[in-house]
Amino acid sequence: MTVPAVREAFRDECGRLVDVLRAITEDDLDRPTDCRPWAVRDLLAHVRTGLGRLTDMLAAPAPPRAEVDAAGYFGAPKFTPPVDAARIDAGRREGRDLTAADLADDVDRVWRATLEAVDAEPAGRLVRTRHGDAMTVVEFLRTRVVEVGVHGLDLAAALDRPPWLTPTAAAVVADLLTGGRPAPDALGWDRLTLIRKATGRTPLTGAERAVVDAAGFRWLSFAP
């Protein structure tokens, strides 16, 4: 996908998240999520940190060549028990410092600083992730759209709100999950349903599983 399309999706989804956070309460921060063992505060800390990673990455020297794309970034090594444990601990540690009063402004500042850093670089700029992956800025930005979009579904469920996934972010996430392939017509899925099903937020029915298997329809898995 093009830099403008991914940039627009990142901007739209982050802006929508900030709108939601302006109405959040301290009690909301302690609600449980389906991303166990995280509460809302821990998940939001994880999302906020993820939104800001590009700023530091762009301040570092560029690697000589790209080695993975966004799909490759979400490979099995990101979901091993040690990596999962470190991710959980970081979310809990950073979540303790969150307050509802400052959260929206903080997230707003972080995502805007990220886009400012992206806009100051050439479209083909390469970066190296904290996991050691060398990739283009636009491919890493695609992973950020996935993070804020998919975890937005988790937050909406925890906060008892309808999902707020924006159309531009849904397009980026669905494209990444399926490699740009359309879902079989027999499934009748819109993009939101596809994303929920593909990421395990909503289980497949027996009939859906039969259609998926018959069509050989596969998608990116966020698991080892």
KAQUIKA-V726074 format. One record per residue. N is the residue number from 1. RES is the residue in one letter. PSI is psi in whole degrees, 0 to 359 (* if undefined). D_FIRST is the distance of its C-alpha to the first C-alpha in Angstrom with 2 decimals. Layout:
N;RES;PSI;D_FIRST / N;RES;PSI;D_FIRST
//
This chain:
1;M;156;0.00 / 2;T;157;3.79 / 3;V;314;6.69 / 4;P;320;8.48 / 5;A;316;6.63 / 6;V;321;6.74 / 7;R;316;10.04 / 8;E;318;11.32 / 9;A;317;10.94 / 10;F;313;12.72 / 11;R;313;15.26 / 12;D;314;16.02 / 13;E;322;16.55 / 14;C;319;18.56 / 15;G;319;20.55 / 16;R;319;21.41 / 17;L;316;22.54 / 18;V;320;24.72 / 19;D;318;26.30 / 20;V;318;27.30 / 21;L;339;28.66 / 22;R;344;30.95 / 23;A;7;33.00 / 24;I;150;33.15 / 25;T;168;36.61 / 26;E;321;38.07 / 27;D;324;39.03 / 28;D;324;35.46 / 29;L;336;34.42 / 30;D;5;36.83 / 31;R;145;35.65 / 32;P;155;34.67 / 33;T;169;31.19 / 34;D;353;30.16 / 35;C;68;28.63 / 36;R;142;32.16 / 37;P;21;34.03 / 38;W;142;32.08 / 39;A;176;33.23 / 40;V;318;31.00 / 41;R;321;31.84 / 42;D;318;30.73 / 43;L;319;27.39 / 44;L;323;26.78 / 45;A;318;27.83 / 46;H;315;25.29 / 47;V;314;22.46 / 48;R;315;23.76 / 49;T;317;23.97 / 50;G;324;20.47 / 51;L;334;19.12 / 52;G;359;21.13 / 53;R;326;20.47 / 54;L;330;18.09 / 55;T;311;20.97 / 56;D;323;23.26 / 57;M;322;20.78 / 58;L;341;20.10 / 59;A;349;23.88 / 60;A;162;24.41 / 61;P;146;24.33 / 62;A;141;21.16 / 63;P;164;21.43 / 64;P;333;21.92 / 65;R;154;18.97 / 66;A;140;15.98 / 67;E;336;17.34 / 68;V;159;14.93 / 69;D;189;11.33 / 70;A;320;10.74 / 71;A;318;12.54 / 72;G;328;15.21 / 73;Y;323;15.76 / 74;F;31;17.00 / 75;G;173;19.55 / 76;A;325;23.20 / 77;P;340;24.52 / 78;K;352;22.97 / 79;F;24;25.23 / 80;T;158;28.56 / 81;P;316;31.63 / 82;P;319;32.05 / 83;V;318;28.45 / 84;D;316;28.74 / 85;A;318;32.12 / 86;A;320;30.96 / 87;R;316;28.10 / 88;I;314;30.68 / 89;D;319;33.23 / 90;A;318;30.92 / 91;G;317;29.94 / 92;R;318;33.64 / 93;R;314;34.76 / 94;E;331;32.34 / 95;G;334;32.82 / 96;R;336;36.52 / 97;D;354;35.91 / 98;L;141;33.94 / 99;T;143;35.80 / 100;A;326;34.82 / 101;A;325;36.09 / 102;D;352;33.72 / 103;L;311;30.67 / 104;A;313;28.70 / 105;D;324;29.36 / 106;D;312;28.50 / 107;V;321;25.07 / 108;D;316;24.43 / 109;R;318;25.47 / 110;V;312;23.34 / 111;W;327;19.94 / 112;R;322;20.83 / 113;A;324;21.94 / 114;T;312;18.67 / 115;L;324;16.72 / 116;E;319;19.60 / 117;A;321;19.33 / 118;V;316;15.61 / 119;D;341;16.43 / 120;A;357;19.36 / 121;E;158;17.50 / 122;P;153;15.79 / 123;A;330;12.01 / 124;G;12;12.66 / 125;R;137;15.11 / 126;L;148;15.89 / 127;V;162;17.44 / 128;R;129;19.65 / 129;T;170;19.74 / 130;R;341;23.12 / 131;H;356;23.04 / 132;G;1;22.79 / 133;D;133;19.25 / 134;A;124;17.92 / 135;M;167;14.16 / 136;T;159;11.88 / 137;V;315;11.77 / 138;V;325;8.08 / 139;E;320;8.52 / 140;F;323;11.74 / 141;L;327;10.67 / 142;R;321;8.65 / 143;T;330;12.13 / 144;R;325;13.83 / 145;V;319;12.26 / 146;V;314;13.53 / 147;E;309;16.81 / 148;V;327;17.59 / 149;G;309;16.54 / 150;V;317;18.37 / 151;H;338;21.24 / 152;G;325;21.50 / 153;L;320;22.59 / 154;D;318;25.14 / 155;L;319;26.40 / 156;A;317;26.78 / 157;A;317;28.85 / 158;A;328;30.95 / 159;L;4;31.62 / 160;D;44;32.49 / 161;R;153;29.95 / 162;P;149;27.71 / 163;P;142;24.07 / 164;W;17;22.22 / 165;L;126;18.58 / 166;T;154;16.78 / 167;P;320;14.90 / 168;T;319;11.70 / 169;A;320;11.95 / 170;A;321;13.08 / 171;A;317;10.06 / 172;V;315;7.84 / 173;V;313;10.95 / 174;A;319;11.82 / 175;D;319;8.72 / 176;L;316;9.37 / 177;L;322;13.04 / 178;T;359;13.29 / 179;G;26;10.92 / 180;G;2;9.83 / 181;R;139;13.59 / 182;P;150;15.60 / 183;A;150;18.57 / 184;P;137;21.95 / 185;D;328;23.42 / 186;A;339;26.58 / 187;L;328;25.06 / 188;G;29;24.48 / 189;W;136;21.87 / 190;D;180;19.77 / 191;R;320;16.65 / 192;L;315;18.96 / 193;T;317;21.33 / 194;L;314;18.86 / 195;I;318;17.70 / 196;R;317;21.39 / 197;K;314;22.48 / 198;A;331;19.92 / 199;T;5;20.63 / 200;G;10;24.35 / 201;R;333;24.85 / 202;T;127;26.50 / 203;P;152;28.29 / 204;L;142;28.02 / 205;T;168;31.12 / 206;G;319;33.10 / 207;A;320;32.12 / 208;E;318;28.39 / 209;R;320;28.86 / 210;A;318;30.72 / 211;V;315;27.99 / 212;V;314;25.31 / 213;D;318;27.67 / 214;A;325;28.75 / 215;A;350;25.26 / 216;G;30;24.18 / 217;F;123;21.20 / 218;R;158;19.86 / 219;W;168;17.34 / 220;L;132;16.59 / 221;S;137;19.80 / 222;F;47;20.38 / 223;A;156;23.84 / 224;P;*;25.68
//
